Amino acid sequence: MELYGILCGIVALILALYYYLTLNFDFWKSRGVRGPRPIPLFGNFKDVTFSKISAHNYLTKMYNKYKDEPLFGIFAGMTPVLIVKDLDLIKNVLIKDFSTFANRGIPTFEKAEPLSHHLFSLEPKRWRPLRTNLSPVFTSGKLKE
């Protein structure tokens, strides 16, 4: 009887872990966004994790697979990632609705990688002052010089 209780506990633990790892895998489907089916623990990056393909080649493959879609969704582990392909949507995200999409989700480690802090990877509170300081440098008159 004791072995049966331990076995039931292990099965319950495995089921709970599986449920936790697949909890948000319907994120894109519920929003009507197409994308590949993720794998628990790896998301869509299993081959990238095991160095069978580079991240660039994987994303190029997915880009070509969903070439008729304006956007598609993938998972980096358990985190949903939206890939926007339509130029009008990209313009909306990067310019018109920038305040909504200001956080790019790119982790940076200031002490270990000081050069990783640039306009494309900074969080909004540090991005705004840096952009304000750099904008006058890139006026059309100064670029012509």
C-alpha positions as CSV (number, residue, x, y, z in Angstrom):
1,M,0.0,0.0,0.0
2,E,2.9,2.4,0.8
3,L,4.4,1.8,-2.7
4,Y,1.0,2.6,-4.3
5,G,0.9,6.0,-2.4
6,I,4.4,6.9,-3.5
7,L,3.6,6.0,-7.1
8,C,0.4,8.1,-7.1
9,G,2.4,11.0,-5.6
10,I,5.0,10.7,-8.4
11,V,2.3,10.6,-11.1
12,A,0.5,13.6,-9.6
13,L,3.8,15.5,-9.5
14,I,4.6,14.7,-13.1
15,L,1.0,15.7,-14.2
16,A,1.3,19.0,-12.2
17,L,4.7,19.7,-13.8
18,Y,3.3,19.0,-17.3
19,Y,0.3,21.3,-16.6
20,Y,2.6,24.1,-15.4
21,L,4.9,23.8,-18.4
22,T,1.9,23.8,-20.9
23,L,-0.3,26.3,-19.1
24,N,-0.1,29.1,-21.6
25,F,0.4,27.1,-24.8
26,D,-3.0,28.2,-26.0
27,F,-2.1,31.8,-25.7
28,W,-1.8,32.5,-29.5
29,K,-4.5,30.1,-30.5
30,S,-7.0,31.8,-28.2
31,R,-6.1,35.2,-29.9
32,G,-6.4,33.8,-33.4
33,V,-2.7,34.0,-34.2
34,R,-1.2,31.2,-36.2
35,G,2.0,29.5,-35.2
36,P,3.8,26.2,-34.7
37,R,2.8,23.9,-31.9
38,P,5.2,24.3,-28.9
39,I,6.9,21.5,-27.0
40,P,6.8,21.5,-23.1
41,L,9.9,23.1,-21.5
42,F,11.5,24.2,-24.9
43,G,8.6,25.9,-26.6
44,N,9.5,26.2,-30.3
45,F,13.2,26.4,-29.8
46,K,14.1,22.8,-29.1
47,D,16.5,22.5,-32.1
48,V,18.0,25.9,-31.2
49,T,18.5,24.8,-27.6
50,F,20.3,21.6,-28.8
51,S,22.4,23.6,-31.4
52,K,20.9,21.7,-34.3
53,I,20.0,25.0,-36.0
54,S,20.8,28.6,-35.3
55,A,18.2,31.0,-34.0
56,H,18.5,33.1,-37.2
57,N,18.0,30.1,-39.4
58,Y,15.0,28.9,-37.3
59,L,13.3,32.3,-37.5
60,T,14.0,32.5,-41.2
61,K,12.4,29.0,-41.6
62,M,9.3,30.1,-39.6
63,Y,9.2,33.4,-41.5
64,N,9.0,31.5,-44.8
65,K,6.6,28.9,-43.5
66,Y,4.1,31.6,-42.5
67,K,4.8,33.9,-45.5
68,D,1.1,34.6,-46.1
69,E,0.5,35.7,-42.5
70,P,1.0,39.3,-41.4
71,L,2.2,38.0,-38.0
72,F,2.7,34.7,-36.2
73,G,3.3,33.6,-32.7
74,I,6.0,31.3,-31.3
75,F,7.1,30.3,-27.8
76,A,10.6,30.9,-26.3
77,G,10.3,28.3,-23.5
78,M,7.0,29.2,-21.9
79,T,7.1,32.9,-23.0
80,P,4.9,33.8,-26.0
81,V,6.7,35.8,-28.7
82,L,4.9,37.7,-31.5
83,I,6.7,38.0,-34.9
84,V,5.3,40.9,-36.9
85,K,5.9,40.8,-40.6
86,D,3.4,43.3,-42.1
87,L,5.1,46.7,-42.6
88,D,2.0,48.7,-41.5
89,L,1.8,46.7,-38.3
90,I,5.6,47.2,-37.7
91,K,5.2,50.9,-38.2
92,N,2.3,51.0,-35.7
93,V,4.3,49.0,-33.1
94,L,7.6,51.0,-33.5
95,I,6.2,54.5,-34.0
96,K,2.5,55.1,-33.3
97,D,2.0,52.7,-30.4
98,F,5.5,52.8,-29.1
99,S,4.5,53.6,-25.5
100,T,2.4,50.3,-25.4
101,F,5.2,48.2,-26.9
102,A,8.3,50.0,-25.3
103,N,9.7,46.9,-23.5
104,R,11.4,44.7,-26.1
105,G,12.0,41.8,-23.7
106,I,15.7,41.7,-24.4
107,P,17.6,41.0,-21.2
108,T,20.7,43.0,-20.7
109,F,23.4,42.7,-18.0
110,E,25.0,46.0,-17.5
111,K,28.0,44.9,-15.5
112,A,28.9,41.9,-17.6
113,E,28.0,43.4,-21.0
114,P,28.3,47.2,-20.8
115,L,28.0,47.6,-24.6
116,S,24.7,45.8,-24.7
117,H,22.9,49.0,-23.5
118,H,21.9,50.7,-26.7
119,L,18.6,52.1,-28.0
120,F,17.3,48.8,-29.2
121,S,17.6,46.9,-25.9
122,L,17.0,49.5,-23.2
123,E,13.9,49.5,-21.0
124,P,11.6,52.5,-21.4
125,K,12.7,54.5,-18.4
126,R,16.3,54.5,-19.6
127,W,15.5,54.6,-23.3
128,R,13.6,58.0,-23.3
129,P,16.5,60.1,-21.9
130,L,19.1,58.5,-24.1
131,R,16.9,59.1,-27.2
132,T,16.4,62.7,-26.2
133,N,20.1,63.2,-26.0
134,L,20.9,61.4,-29.3
135,S,18.1,62.8,-31.5
136,P,19.8,66.2,-32.1
137,V,22.9,64.4,-33.3
138,F,21.0,62.7,-36.2
139,T,19.2,65.7,-37.7
140,S,19.3,65.9,-41.5
141,G,21.7,68.9,-41.4
142,K,24.2,67.1,-39.2
143,L,24.0,63.9,-41.2
144,K,24.8,65.9,-44.4
145,E,27.9,67.2,-42.7
